[in-house]
């Protein structure tokens, strides 16, 4: 039991008397933590307690400031601790997330490149020709053929006569295939032949490119001159083939037939209509001798109809010599022109105007028919076929002659 005299002492006094730390403001924080005083000061509180005096009262009497609480010692010691040393990686990459991400990406790319290099090493001594040939094996057919022709050039075998002969043979085969397909398209008009001609033309271009590349290493002046002539022939041949392909399915392929259908036949048809109107007018006039006039007009009208029908069959055909029916119809047409002139003075003035118009139409048609029938007998009637035989074939033969000379030289 404490006496009333002892009850007036504060809690700090009793806590100090019992060797307990004072209750500071951070009591809740440092609760349960007992910090011991330095070794040199541990015996002093016990001695002072025996003397009935606390350390705080002693310090006050000696003129010193009160001793800070143990929690203050703890905070001061905690604040003055030396910060933990950080590693190099933490100092470099701990400041920015962007640096961390960049470091990760760099490591991944570096690792992937290392794997590719060590798993797929490049062959020692790999050349441009080997790389080109490996790529050409995955390419379409025209490029493969061009690559085969270029193989000797890229490999440096410019003097290999076998390789050069194969290059020329490749060009000759492509040129022949193009001409055959084009000829088939002109004869049949089939789209299949046209597609084959296009494919052969692409092969021909690849073969020509191979020869051009190989010519960079030629030393024979005559061969270079012949190559120049060959270039001109190839350009002219390509232009002729394009024109032929365009003419094959157009009306311009047969210029004589187009002239007849666009101008001659409409004139004959108009003249026939006017003659029919004149015939009806003469019948309505009821003149004396009208029967003879009507007979003349009827014969001329019939001859025009027969001529148109026979020409419609003969002109589109492949025959060059007109058959007997066409010849007879054309002769009757020619004989009717003088009879029509004689009839003019035997009809009324209004009918004379019609006959004059008929004479003008038939005279012009007669001149055009003479031109059409004359053209029909010549090779120019089918202008596409004529151009193929007279232009494309000679150009191709000239090129083939040059190539044959090169192959003979070796």
C-alpha positions in Angstrom: 0.0 0.0 0.0 1.2 3.4 -0.9 0.9 6.1 1.5 -0.8 9.4 0.7 2.5 11.0 0.6 3.6 8.7 -2.2 0.3 9.1 -4.1 1.2 12.6 -5.2 4.0 11.5 -7.4 3.3 11.4 -11.1 3.2 8.3 -13.3 6.5 9.2 -14.9 8.1 9.2 -11.5 6.9 5.7 -10.7 7.8 4.5 -14.2 11.3 5.9 -13.8 11.4 4.4 -10.3 10.6 1.0 -11.7 13.0 1.3 -14.6 10.2 1.6 -17.2 10.4 4.1 -20.1 8.2 7.2 -19.8 4.8 7.2 -21.7 5.5 9.5 -24.7 3.3 10.7 -27.6 4.4 7.8 -29.7 3.5 5.3 -27.0 1.1 3.5 -29.2 3.7 3.2 -31.9 6.5 2.0 -29.6 4.3 -0.1 -27.4 5.8 -3.4 -26.6 9.3 -2.2 -27.6 11.6 -1.9 -24.7 14.8 0.0 -25.6 17.6 -0.4 -23.2 19.8 2.5 -22.1 23.5 2.6 -22.9 25.6 0.2 -20.8 27.4 3.1 -19.1 24.0 4.6 -17.9 22.3 1.3 -16.8 23.6 1.4 -13.3 22.9 5.1 -12.7 19.1 5.0 -12.4 19.3 2.1 -9.9 21.7 4.1 -7.8 19.5 7.2 -8.0 16.5 5.1 -7.0 18.3 4.0 -3.9 18.9 7.7 -3.2 15.3 8.5 -3.8 15.9 10.7 -6.8 15.0 10.1 -10.5 17.4 10.8 -13.3 15.1 13.5 -14.6 15.2 15.4 -11.3 19.0 15.0 -11.1 19.4 16.5 -14.6 17.1 19.3 -13.7 19.1 20.1 -10.6 22.3 20.1 -12.5 21.0 22.6 -15.0 20.6 20.2 -17.9 17.6 19.8 -20.1 15.4 16.8 -19.5 16.5 13.6 -21.1 14.5 12.9 -24.2 12.1 10.0 -24.1 13.2 6.5 -25.3 10.9 6.8 -28.3 12.8 9.9 -29.4 16.1 7.9 -29.1 14.5 5.3 -31.2 13.3 7.7 -33.9 16.6 9.5 -34.0 18.5 6.3 -34.3 16.1 5.1 -37.0 16.5 8.3 -39.0 20.3 8.3 -38.8 20.7 4.8 -40.0 22.7 4.5 -43.2 20.5 3.7 -46.1 20.8 0.3 -47.6 23.1 0.3 -50.6 21.3 -0.4 -54.0 22.7 -2.6 -56.7 23.7 -1.4 -60.2 20.7 -2.9 -62.0 18.3 -1.2 -59.5 20.0 2.2 -60.0 19.9 1.9 -63.8 16.3 0.5 -64.3 14.5 1.4 -61.1 13.8 5.0 -62.1 11.5 4.6 -65.1 9.1 2.0 -66.3 10.0 2.9 -69.9 13.6 1.9 -69.3 12.5 -1.4 -67.9 10.4 -2.2 -70.9 13.1 -1.1 -73.3 15.6 -3.4 -71.5 13.2 -6.4 -71.8 12.6 -5.8 -75.5 16.3 -5.4 -76.2 17.0 -8.7 -74.4 14.2 -10.5 -76.4 15.5 -9.2 -79.8 19.0 -10.0 -78.9 18.1 -13.6 -77.9 16.0 -14.2 -81.0 18.8 -12.9 -83.3 21.3 -15.2 -81.6 19.0 -18.2 -82.0 18.5 -17.5 -85.7 22.2 -17.0 -86.4 23.2 -20.2 -84.7 20.4 -22.4 -86.0 20.5 -21.1 -89.7 24.1 -20.2 -90.5 24.8 -18.7 -93.9 26.7 -21.0 -96.2 30.3 -20.1 -96.6 31.1 -18.7 -100.0 27.4 -18.1 -100.9 27.2 -16.0 -104.1 24.6 -13.8 -105.8 23.9 -16.5 -108.4 23.1 -19.1 -105.7 20.7 -16.7 -103.9 19.0 -15.8 -107.2 18.5 -19.5 -108.1 17.1 -20.4 -104.7 14.6 -17.6 -105.1 13.8 -18.5 -108.7 12.8 -22.0 -107.6 9.8 -20.5 -105.8 8.8 -18.3 -108.7 6.2 -18.8 -111.5 7.2 -20.6 -114.7 8.3 -17.6 -116.9 10.7 -16.4 -114.2 12.0 -20.0 -113.7 12.9 -20.2 -117.4 14.5 -16.8 -117.4 16.4 -17.8 -114.3 17.6 -21.0 -116.0 18.8 -18.9 -118.9 20.6 -16.5 -116.5 22.2 -19.2 -114.4 25.4 -19.4 -116.5 25.7 -15.6 -116.7 25.4 -15.0 -113.0 27.7 -17.9 -112.3 30.4 -16.4 -114.5 30.2 -19.1 -117.3 30.1 -16.5 -120.1 32.3 -18.6 -122.3 30.2 -21.8 -121.9 29.0 -22.7 -125.4 26.5 -25.3 -124.0 24.9 -22.7 -121.8 24.7 -20.2 -124.6 23.2 -22.7 -127.0 20.6 -23.6 -124.4 19.7 -19.9 -124.0 19.3 -19.5 -127.8 17.2 -22.7 -128.0 15.0 -21.4 -125.2 14.3 -18.3 -127.2 13.6 -20.2 -130.4 11.1 -22.5 -128.7 9.3 -19.5 -127.1 9.2 -17.7 -130.4 7.8 -20.7 -132.3 5.2 -21.3 -129.5 4.0 -17.7 -129.7 3.6 -17.8 -133.5 1.7 -21.1 -133.4 -0.7 -19.9 -130.8 -1.3 -16.6 -132.6 -1.9 -18.4 -135.8 -4.4 -20.7 -134.1 -6.2 -17.7 -132.6 -6.5 -16.0 -136.1 -8.0 -19.2 -137.6 -10.4 -20.2 -134.8 -10.9 -17.1 -132.7 -10.6 -19.2 -129.6 -9.7 -17.5 -126.3 -7.6 -20.6 -125.4 -5.2 -19.9 -128.2 -5.1 -16.2 -127.2 -4.1 -17.2 -123.6 -1.4 -19.5 -124.9 0.0 -16.7 -127.1 0.1 -14.4 -124.0 2.0 -17.0 -122.0 4.5 -17.7 -124.9 5.0 -14.0 -125.2 6.1 -13.7 -121.6 8.5 -16.6 -122.0 9.9 -14.9 -125.1 10.5 -11.7 -123.1 12.3 -13.7 -120.4 14.5 -15.4 -123.0 15.3 -12.1 -124.7 16.3 -10.7 -121.3 18.7 -13.5 -120.8 20.4 -12.9 -124.1 20.6 -9.2 -123.4 22.3 -9.9 -120.0 24.7 -12.3 -121.7 25.6 -9.8 -124.4 27.3 -7.5 -121.8 30.2 -9.9 -121.9 30.5 -10.4 -125.7 33.7 -9.4 -127.4 32.7 -10.1 -131.1 31.8 -6.9 -132.9 29.8 -8.7 -135.6 27.7 -10.5 -133.0 26.9 -7.2 -131.3 25.8 -5.7 -134.6 23.6 -8.6 -135.3 22.1 -8.2 -131.8 21.2 -4.6 -132.7 19.3 -5.8 -135.8 17.7 -8.5 -133.7 16.4 -6.0 -131.3 14.7 -4.0 -134.1 13.2 -7.2 -135.5 11.9 -8.3 -132.1 10.3 -4.9 -131.5 8.6 -4.9 -135.0 7.5 -8.5 -134.4 5.9 -7.7 -131.1 4.0 -4.7 -132.6 2.8 -6.9 -135.5 1.6 -9.6 -133.1 -0.3 -7.1 -131.0 -2.0 -5.6 -134.0 -2.9 -9.1 -135.3 -4.4 -10.0 -131.9 -6.5 -6.8 -132.0 -7.6 -7.4 -135.6 -8.7 -11.0 -135.1 -12.1 -10.3 -133.7 -12.8 -6.8 -135.3 -14.5 -5.7 -138.5 -11.2 -4.2 -139.7 -9.9 -7.7 -140.3 -11.8 -7.7 -143.6 -11.7 -4.2 -145.0 -13.5 -5.2 -148.3 -16.4 -6.8 -146.4 -16.6 -3.8 -144.1 -16.9 -1.5 -147.2 -19.6 -3.6 -148.6 -21.7 -3.7 -145.4 -21.2 -0.1 -144.4 -21.7 1.6 -147.8 -22.5 -0.7 -150.8 -25.3 -2.8 -149.4 -27.2 0.2 -147.9 -27.0 1.9 -151.3 -28.4 -1.2 -153.1 -31.2 -1.5 -150.6 -32.2 2.2 -150.9 -32.1 1.9 -154.7 -34.4 -1.1 -154.5 -36.9 0.8 -152.4 -37.0 3.7 -154.8 -37.5 1.4 -157.8 -40.4 -0.2 -156.0 -42.0 3.3 -155.4 -41.5 4.2 -159.1 -43.2 0.9 -160.1 -46.2 1.7 -158.0 -46.4 5.2 -159.4 -46.3 4.0 -163.0 -49.1 1.5 -162.3 -51.2 4.2 -160.8 -50.7 6.6 -163.8 -52.4 4.1 -166.2 -50.4 5.4 -169.2 -50.4 3.6 -172.6 -47.5 1.1 -172.7 -47.2 1.1 -168.9 -46.9 -2.7 -168.9 -43.5 -2.6 -170.6 -42.2 0.1 -168.2 -43.4 -1.9 -165.2 -41.7 -5.1 -166.6 -38.4 -3.2 -166.8 -38.6 -1.9 -163.3 -39.6 -5.3 -161.9 -36.6 -7.0 -163.6 -34.2 -4.4 -162.2 -35.7 -4.7 -158.7 -35.4 -8.6 -158.9 -31.8 -8.3 -160.1 -30.9 -6.1 -157.1 -32.5 -8.5 -154.7 -30.6 -11.5 -156.2 -27.3 -9.6 -156.2 -27.6 -8.7 -152.5 -28.5 -12.3 -151.5 -25.6 -13.8 -153.4 -23.1 -11.3 -152.1 -24.3 -11.9 -148.5 -23.2 -15.6 -148.9 -20.0 -15.2 -151.0 -18.2 -12.3 -149.3 -18.0 -13.7 -145.7 -16.8 -17.0 -147.1 -13.2 -18.1 -147.5 -13.6 -18.6 -151.3 -11.8 -16.0 -153.4 -13.3 -16.7 -156.9 -17.0 -15.8 -157.0 -19.4 -18.6 -157.9 -21.7 -18.7 -160.9 -24.6 -17.3 -159.0 -22.7 -14.2 -158.0 -21.4 -13.8 -161.5 -24.8 -14.0 -163.1 -26.4 -11.7 -160.6 -23.7 -9.1 -161.1 -24.0 -9.3 -164.9 -27.8 -8.8 -164.7 -27.2 -5.8 -162.4 -24.8 -4.2 -164.9 -27.3 -4.8 -167.8 -30.1 -3.1 -166.0 -28.3 0.2 -165.7 -28.7 1.2 -169.4 -32.4 0.0 -169.4 -33.0 2.3 -166.4 -31.6 5.3 -168.3 -33.9 4.6 -171.3 -36.9 4.3 -169.0 -36.4 7.7 -167.5 -37.9 9.6 -170.5 -41.0 7.4 -170.5 -42.3 8.3 -167.0 -43.8 11.3 -165.3 -41.5 14.1 -164.0 -41.9 13.0 -160.3 -40.9 9.5 -161.3 -37.9 10.8 -163.3 -36.5 12.3 -160.1 -36.7 8.9 -158.4 -35.0 7.2 -161.3 -32.2 9.9 -161.2 -31.7 9.1 -157.6 -31.6 5.4 -158.3 -29.0 5.9 -161.0 -26.8 7.8 -158.7 -27.0 5.1 -156.0 -26.4 2.3 -158.4 -23.5 4.0 -160.1 -21.7 4.5 -156.8 -22.5 0.9 -155.7 -21.1 -0.4 -159.0 -17.7 1.2 -158.4 -17.5 -0.1 -154.9 -18.6 -3.6 -155.9 -15.8 -3.7 -158.5 -13.3 -2.8 -155.7 -14.8 -5.3 -153.3 -14.8 -8.2 -155.8 -11.2 -7.4 -156.9 -10.0 -7.3 -153.3 -11.8 -10.6 -152.6 -9.4 -12.3 -155.0 -6.3 -11.1 -153.3 -4.6 -12.2 -150.0 -5.3 -8.7 -148.6 -9.0 -9.6 -148.2 -8.2 -11.1 -144.8 -5.8 -8.4 -143.6 -4.9 -10.2 -140.4 -3.9 -13.3 -142.3 -2.1 -11.2 -144.8 -0.1 -9.3 -142.1 0.8 -12.6 -140.3 2.2 -14.1 -143.5 3.7 -11.0 -145.1 5.1 -9.2 -142.0 5.2 -11.4 -138.8 6.6 -14.5 -140.5 9.4 -12.7 -142.3 10.4 -10.9 -139.1 10.4 -14.1 -137.2 12.5 -15.8 -140.0 15.1 -13.0 -139.9 15.5 -13.4 -136.1 15.7 -17.2 -136.4 18.4 -16.8 -139.0 20.5 -14.7 -136.7 20.0 -17.2 -133.8 20.9 -20.1 -136.1 24.2 -18.3 -137.1 25.1 -17.8 -133.4 24.4 -21.4 -132.6 26.5 -22.5 -135.5 29.4 -20.4 -134.2 29.1 -22.0 -130.8 
